[in-house]
């Protein structure tokens, strides 16, 4: 029995996937009740009057090449969020099973669990140690009802990343007990290697990736779950057909052309440079008491008066993310890394306000 079979919701093992209309693009389509004419203003290549590929195997093959895995080890979805939702629905029996999270972290893990009726277990990160993960506490908290452990690396909102050696130890310690899901939404901005390289030796490891951040496709909504084929096969049973819209597929293919990839790498490097400049400058502001190390495209900073900082930023035309009321991040504000001009204007506003106190 495979690990996915052992951990899955039992009723899904006999579930027959939905069978959509046949996908044969070379033939004229009179079988799917589509409109034969395009809508006005439709600039897509394939035509928005036609359904997209029901299960986007062509797109998944391109994403598999991007991430260096076999196509059967990847399923595409609407950003990382759909991957999170699929995993919780596939493996957690409502009212019985649980997911484990390490706050402060991305809120969708807990949200998806609540929607499914799954319990939530928490092993908080150590704020006094730059939000370090307590491996022993995490392993001890994994009871038989915990099916999924969510780890975000680099973590949102702290920016901290887990080393491959640590992830390998955790996956090994929890092998046969649960899936360890590593959310790498910000991996391109980190100097840490991807956990994808651990997958051949860790059948209980799952990696989430997205094109929203590094590839500038947040509005397109395209992400991927990367895991052992048996895990991916289970998710294919429950994913909705036509999940990836035609504009998303076309935008993704375009973004993954060699010239576009080269530009993305250049911009990633600029964001990393700007992140370091922003961190140093924030540290020099008297009202800033801590800037946490970040390997993502944002910076988490603690201020004496976070509300005042948010108000100053708003007056200067900027929205920042308020984490000051979260018990794990008191007084903290998360600042996304923008252009050099945006950094300059934000720092000028904060510096001017500090000088007038």
Secondary structure, DSSP 8 states (H G I E B T S, - for coil): --HHHHHS-GGGTT------S---TTS---SS---SS--TT---SS-TTS---SS-HHHHHHHHHHHTS-GGGEEEESHHHHHHHHHHHHH--TTT-EEEE-SSS-THHHHHHHHHT-EEEE---BGGGTSB--HHHHHHH--TTEEEEEEESS-TTT-----HHHHHHHHHHTTTT-EEEEE-TTGGG-SS--GGGGGGG-TTEEEEEESSSTTS-TTT--EEEE--HHHHHHHHHHS-TT-S-HHHHHHHHHHTSHHHHHHHHHHHHHHHHHHHHHHHHHHTSTTEEEE---SSSEEEEEES-HHHHHHHHHHTT---EE-TTSTTSTTEEEEE---HHHHHHHHHHHHHHHHT-
